[in-house]
Amino acid sequence: MDQVGIIVVILTAMGFSYTNGFHDAANAIATSVSTRALTPRVALVMAAVFNLIGSFLGGGVAKTVGSGIVELDTTKSSLTIVFAGLIGAILWNLLTWYFGLPSSSSHALIGGLVGAALASSSTVLWHGVYDKVVIPMVLSPIVGLILGYLVMLAILWLFRKAAPGRVSRGFRVAQSVSAAAMSLGHGIQDAAKTMGVVVLALVVGGFQTDFDIPVWVFFVTALSIALGTYSGGWRIMRTLGRRIIELDPPHGFAAEATAASVLFVAAIQFQAPISTTHTITSAIMGTGATKRVSAVRWGVAGNIVSAWIFTIPGAGMAAAVTYWISNLVVG
């Protein structure tokens, strides 16, 4: 058992969880902040708390990531693979955060694990990648776009005779609930992925033989993602909250409610690690399209989609290079 190695991997996993928090904090609160339903600081505190709660509900997603993406043995090189996968994901998170692009931390992590595994000639469980990653990756934005459009149409019809000012005030209050639900879904999905990687490291490091999540892993992962969320992600928040489309409270509520519903169903029903970023962004586009199709700034949306496409291979290549370097250093 390599005690130093496992400590380094767990600390790196917490570093990834922290970057996940500030990188994806915008997913939960950008719409609420941009519509002034919540102040930025209040929104961040609320997101951190509900990310913390959601972390304890994502066991199914954690097992998918820990045991369904790569197959590793109990050797020192396996810990290096997990470490390299995490570093690849962290580097991709920092790169896209710097440019304000809401890319997927989830897919960066999965791309990192796959890239490091390929670099080491380890086994990638392609059926798991296809069933639990590729299919949900394609379907979740489509569902978010269509469902967001339909939910917003329903809201417009139901409140068609109401005074606009009164409707806006009501939906500002409702957004507190929908933003909390979105934060809870983010915790269920994104904190769970880090927990899955920590358990994978514990298994290949010889510290446990099954993929059950120790209680302390829930707590340290939840704490790190909550701290990262509280530190904020202002660059990405601006992209989601204003650069795609100018949102009002009803549109913000529709986008958050839609995205949260998709996240809950994917995690609880299918144990699929979908991207909170893809889901909320597509929901924002869908709700915005009810104003008129041209109201959505499709050029900005195109840049985001490009980041999505390159996330898995980009993080994978960074992880592969990290593995080669690490393997040379540790022998």
C-alpha positions as CSV (number, residue, x, y, z in Angstrom):
1,M,0.0,0.0,0.0
2,D,1.3,3.4,-1.0
3,Q,0.2,5.8,1.8
4,V,2.0,8.8,0.4
5,G,0.5,8.1,-3.0
6,I,-3.0,7.8,-1.8
7,I,-2.7,11.0,0.3
8,V,-1.5,12.9,-2.8
9,V,-4.3,11.5,-4.9
10,I,-7.0,12.4,-2.3
11,L,-5.6,15.9,-1.9
12,T,-5.6,16.3,-5.7
13,A,-9.2,15.0,-5.8
14,M,-10.2,17.7,-3.3
15,G,-8.4,20.3,-5.4
16,F,-10.5,19.2,-8.4
17,S,-13.6,19.3,-6.3
18,Y,-12.7,22.9,-5.3
19,T,-12.2,23.9,-8.9
20,N,-15.4,22.2,-9.7
21,G,-17.2,24.3,-7.1
22,F,-16.0,27.7,-8.3
23,H,-16.1,26.6,-12.0
24,D,-19.7,25.3,-11.8
25,A,-21.1,27.6,-9.1
26,A,-22.5,29.7,-12.0
27,N,-24.6,26.7,-13.1
28,A,-26.8,27.0,-10.1
29,I,-26.9,30.8,-9.5
30,A,-26.2,32.7,-12.7
31,T,-29.8,33.1,-13.6
32,S,-30.9,34.1,-10.1
33,V,-28.1,36.7,-9.9
34,S,-28.6,38.1,-13.4
35,T,-32.4,38.6,-12.8
36,R,-31.6,40.1,-9.4
37,A,-33.7,37.5,-7.6
38,L,-30.7,36.9,-5.3
39,T,-27.6,39.0,-4.5
40,P,-24.4,37.3,-5.5
41,R,-23.2,36.6,-2.0
42,V,-26.5,35.3,-0.8
43,A,-26.7,33.1,-3.9
44,L,-23.2,31.7,-3.3
45,V,-24.0,30.9,0.3
46,M,-27.2,29.1,-0.7
47,A,-25.4,27.2,-3.5
48,A,-22.7,26.1,-1.1
49,V,-25.2,24.8,1.5
50,F,-27.3,22.9,-1.1
51,N,-24.2,21.5,-2.8
52,L,-23.2,20.2,0.6
53,I,-26.6,18.5,1.1
54,G,-26.6,17.1,-2.5
55,S,-23.2,15.6,-2.0
56,F,-24.8,13.0,0.4
57,L,-27.4,11.9,-2.2
58,G,-25.2,11.0,-5.1
59,G,-24.0,7.5,-4.3
60,G,-25.3,6.0,-7.5
61,V,-23.4,8.5,-9.7
62,A,-20.2,8.0,-7.6
63,K,-20.3,4.2,-8.2
64,T,-20.7,4.8,-12.0
65,V,-17.6,7.0,-12.1
66,G,-15.6,4.9,-9.7
67,S,-16.2,1.5,-11.3
68,G,-17.8,2.0,-14.7
69,I,-15.3,4.1,-16.7
70,V,-11.9,2.5,-16.3
71,E,-10.6,-0.8,-15.0
72,L,-7.5,-0.6,-12.9
73,D,-5.5,-3.1,-10.8
74,T,-3.9,-2.6,-7.4
75,T,-0.5,-1.3,-8.5
76,K,1.4,1.9,-7.9
77,S,0.9,2.8,-11.6
78,S,-2.9,2.8,-11.1
79,L,-2.6,5.5,-8.5
80,T,-0.6,7.5,-11.0
81,I,-3.4,7.0,-13.6
82,V,-6.0,8.4,-11.2
83,F,-3.7,11.3,-10.2
84,A,-3.0,12.1,-13.9
85,G,-6.7,12.0,-14.7
86,L,-7.5,14.5,-11.9
87,I,-4.7,16.8,-13.0
88,G,-6.0,16.7,-16.6
89,A,-9.4,17.7,-15.4
90,I,-8.1,20.5,-13.1
91,L,-6.0,22.0,-16.0
92,W,-9.1,21.9,-18.3
93,N,-11.2,23.6,-15.6
94,L,-8.7,26.3,-15.1
95,L,-8.3,26.9,-18.8
96,T,-12.0,27.2,-19.5
97,W,-12.6,29.3,-16.4
98,Y,-9.9,31.7,-17.5
99,F,-11.8,32.3,-20.8
100,G,-15.2,32.3,-19.1
101,L,-16.4,29.3,-20.9
102,P,-18.9,27.1,-19.0
103,S,-17.5,23.7,-20.0
104,S,-18.3,20.5,-18.1
105,S,-16.2,19.6,-15.1
106,S,-17.8,16.2,-15.3
107,H,-16.7,15.4,-18.8
108,A,-13.2,16.9,-18.0
109,L,-12.9,14.4,-15.2
110,I,-14.1,11.5,-17.3
111,G,-11.9,12.6,-20.2
112,G,-8.9,12.8,-17.8
113,L,-9.5,9.2,-16.5
114,V,-9.9,7.9,-20.0
115,G,-6.8,9.8,-21.4
116,A,-4.6,8.6,-18.5
117,A,-5.8,5.0,-18.9
118,L,-5.1,5.0,-22.6
119,A,-1.6,6.5,-22.0
120,S,-0.9,3.6,-19.6
121,S,-2.4,0.9,-21.8
122,S,-5.0,0.2,-19.1
123,T,-8.5,-1.0,-19.8
124,V,-11.2,1.6,-20.7
125,L,-14.7,0.3,-20.2
126,W,-16.0,1.7,-23.5
127,H,-19.5,0.2,-23.0
128,G,-19.7,2.2,-19.7
129,V,-18.4,5.3,-21.4
130,Y,-21.0,5.0,-24.2
131,D,-24.0,4.1,-22.0
132,K,-23.3,6.4,-19.0
133,V,-21.4,9.3,-20.6
134,V,-21.8,9.6,-24.4
135,I,-25.6,8.9,-24.6
136,P,-26.4,11.2,-21.6
137,M,-24.0,13.8,-23.0
138,V,-26.0,14.0,-26.2
139,L,-29.5,13.6,-24.8
140,S,-29.3,15.9,-21.7
141,P,-28.8,19.2,-23.7
142,I,-31.5,18.2,-26.2
143,V,-33.9,17.4,-23.3
144,G,-32.9,20.6,-21.5
145,L,-33.4,22.7,-24.7
146,I,-36.8,21.3,-25.6
147,L,-38.1,21.0,-22.0
148,G,-37.0,24.6,-21.2
149,Y,-38.9,25.9,-24.2
150,L,-42.0,24.0,-23.3
151,V,-41.9,25.0,-19.6
152,M,-41.5,28.6,-20.6
153,L,-44.4,28.4,-23.1
154,A,-46.6,27.0,-20.3
155,I,-45.6,29.9,-18.0
156,L,-46.3,32.5,-20.7
157,W,-49.8,30.9,-21.3
158,L,-50.7,30.5,-17.6
159,F,-49.7,34.1,-16.8
160,R,-50.8,35.7,-20.1
161,K,-53.4,38.0,-18.4
162,A,-51.4,38.9,-15.3
163,A,-49.6,42.2,-14.7
164,P,-45.9,41.9,-15.9
165,G,-44.6,43.6,-12.8
166,R,-46.5,41.3,-10.4
167,V,-45.4,38.2,-12.3
168,S,-41.7,39.3,-12.2
169,R,-41.9,39.9,-8.4
170,G,-43.5,36.5,-7.9
171,F,-40.9,34.7,-10.0
172,R,-38.1,36.4,-8.2
173,V,-39.3,34.7,-5.0
174,A,-39.8,31.4,-6.9
175,Q,-36.2,31.6,-8.2
176,S,-34.9,31.2,-4.7
177,V,-36.5,27.7,-4.7
178,S,-35.4,26.8,-8.2
179,A,-31.9,28.0,-7.6
180,A,-31.7,25.9,-4.4
181,A,-33.0,22.9,-6.4
182,M,-30.4,23.5,-9.1
183,S,-27.6,23.6,-6.4
184,L,-28.9,20.4,-4.9
185,G,-28.8,18.7,-8.3
186,H,-25.2,20.0,-8.8
187,G,-24.2,18.5,-5.5
188,I,-25.8,15.2,-6.4
189,Q,-24.1,15.1,-9.7
190,D,-20.7,16.8,-9.4
191,A,-19.7,16.1,-5.8
192,A,-20.6,12.4,-6.5
193,K,-18.1,12.2,-9.3
194,T,-15.2,13.3,-7.1
195,M,-16.3,10.8,-4.5
196,G,-16.3,8.1,-7.1
197,V,-12.7,8.9,-8.0
198,V,-11.6,8.9,-4.4
199,V,-13.1,5.5,-3.9
200,L,-11.4,4.3,-7.1
201,A,-8.1,5.4,-5.7
202,L,-8.8,3.7,-2.4
203,V,-9.5,0.4,-4.2
204,V,-6.5,0.5,-6.5
205,G,-4.3,1.6,-3.5
206,G,-5.4,-1.5,-1.6
207,F,-7.2,0.4,1.2
208,Q,-10.6,-1.2,0.5
209,T,-12.0,-3.9,-1.7
210,D,-15.4,-2.6,-2.7
211,F,-16.8,0.6,-4.2
212,D,-18.9,1.6,-1.2
213,I,-18.2,5.2,-0.2
214,P,-16.8,5.7,3.3
215,V,-18.5,8.4,5.4
216,W,-15.5,10.6,5.6
217,V,-15.3,10.8,1.8
218,F,-18.8,12.3,1.8
219,F,-17.8,14.9,4.3
220,V,-14.4,16.0,2.8
221,T,-15.7,16.1,-0.8
222,A,-18.9,18.0,0.2
223,L,-16.8,20.5,2.2
224,S,-14.3,21.1,-0.7
225,I,-17.0,21.6,-3.3
226,A,-18.9,23.9,-1.0
227,L,-15.8,26.0,-0.3
228,G,-15.2,26.2,-4.0
229,T,-18.8,27.2,-4.7
230,Y,-18.6,29.9,-2.1
231,S,-15.4,31.3,-3.7
232,G,-17.5,32.0,-6.8
233,G,-17.1,31.8,-10.5
234,W,-17.8,35.3,-11.7
235,R,-16.4,34.9,-15.3
236,I,-18.6,32.0,-16.1
237,M,-21.5,33.5,-14.3
238,R,-21.4,36.5,-16.7
239,T,-21.5,34.2,-19.7
240,L,-24.4,32.1,-18.5
241,G,-26.4,35.0,-16.9
242,R,-26.1,37.7,-19.6
243,R,-24.0,36.9,-22.6
244,I,-26.3,34.1,-23.9
245,I,-29.5,36.0,-23.4
246,E,-30.8,38.7,-21.1
247,L,-33.0,36.8,-18.6
248,D,-36.0,38.0,-16.6
249,P,-37.3,36.2,-13.5
250,P,-39.9,33.9,-15.3
251,H,-37.3,32.8,-17.8
252,G,-34.7,32.3,-15.1
253,F,-37.1,30.2,-13.0
254,A,-38.1,28.1,-16.1
255,A,-34.4,27.4,-16.9
256,E,-33.5,26.4,-13.3
257,A,-36.5,24.3,-12.8
258,T,-35.9,22.5,-16.1
259,A,-32.3,21.8,-15.5
260,A,-32.8,20.7,-11.9
261,S,-35.4,18.2,-13.0
262,V,-33.1,16.7,-15.6
263,L,-30.3,16.4,-13.1
264,F,-32.4,14.7,-10.5
265,V,-33.9,12.1,-13.0
266,A,-30.4,11.3,-14.5
267,A,-28.8,10.8,-11.1
268,I,-31.6,8.9,-9.3
269,Q,-33.2,7.0,-12.1
270,F,-30.2,6.2,-14.3
271,Q,-27.2,6.9,-12.1
272,A,-25.8,8.8,-15.1
273,P,-23.1,11.4,-14.6
274,I,-24.4,14.1,-16.8
275,S,-23.1,17.7,-17.1
276,T,-24.8,20.4,-15.0
277,T,-23.2,22.9,-17.4
278,H,-24.7,21.4,-20.5
279,T,-28.1,21.0,-18.9
280,I,-28.5,24.6,-17.5
281,T,-27.0,26.2,-20.6
282,S,-29.3,24.3,-23.0
283,A,-32.3,25.1,-20.7
284,I,-31.4,28.8,-20.8
285,M,-31.3,28.6,-24.6
286,G,-34.6,26.9,-24.7
287,T,-36.4,29.4,-22.5
288,G,-34.8,32.3,-24.3
289,A,-36.0,31.0,-27.7
290,T,-39.6,31.6,-26.6
291,K,-38.9,35.4,-26.8
292,R,-37.7,34.9,-30.4
293,V,-35.0,32.7,-31.9
294,S,-32.8,35.7,-32.6
295,A,-32.9,36.7,-28.9
296,V,-30.4,34.0,-28.1
297,R,-26.9,35.0,-28.9
298,W,-26.1,31.9,-30.9
299,G,-22.5,33.0,-31.6
300,V,-21.8,32.8,-27.8
301,A,-23.7,29.6,-27.7
302,G,-21.5,28.2,-30.5
303,N,-18.3,29.0,-28.6
304,I,-19.7,27.1,-25.6
305,V,-20.6,24.1,-27.7
306,S,-17.1,24.1,-29.1
307,A,-15.7,24.0,-25.6
308,W,-18.1,21.0,-24.9
309,I,-16.8,19.1,-27.9
310,F,-13.2,19.5,-27.0
311,T,-13.6,18.9,-23.2
312,I,-13.2,15.1,-23.2
313,P,-10.3,15.0,-25.7
314,G,-8.7,18.1,-24.3
315,A,-8.7,16.9,-20.7
316,G,-7.7,13.5,-21.9
317,M,-4.6,14.8,-23.7
318,A,-3.6,16.8,-20.6
319,A,-4.0,13.7,-18.4
320,A,-2.0,11.6,-20.8
321,V,0.9,14.0,-20.8
322,T,0.7,14.2,-17.0
323,Y,0.8,10.4,-16.8
324,W,3.9,10.2,-18.9
325,I,5.7,12.9,-16.9
326,S,4.6,11.4,-13.6
327,N,5.6,7.9,-14.7
328,L,9.1,9.2,-15.5
329,V,9.4,11.0,-12.2
330,V,8.2,8.2,-9.9
331,G,9.7,5.4,-12.0
